[in-house]
């Protein structure tokens, strides 16, 4: 998750990874739910990299494509049409590429 941080400043990268692990280790949310929440956050941040990353992680944790798109759509009242439209495009492109790998395409 923090490859760039590790390259630029390994100490900060390690601290970031440790913080993320601590949140995951002490939380009660299912991994899929946690990734869907993170997906919503990066949609509102308008981060194409983050959207692809967390859409794929949610999918790998068992989320369906419908759950991913519903998560992005639920950002509409907060993030607006532009963020949601580009978020849907980024998320669906990521999932379609992943599904292609799953199906051997």
Secondary structure, DSSP 8 states (H G I E B T S, - for coil): --HHHHHH-HHHHHHHHHHHHHHHHH--S-HHHHHHHHHHHHHHHT-HHHHHHHHHHHHHTT--HHHHHHHHHTTHHHH-HHHHHHHHHHHHHHHHHHHHHHTT-
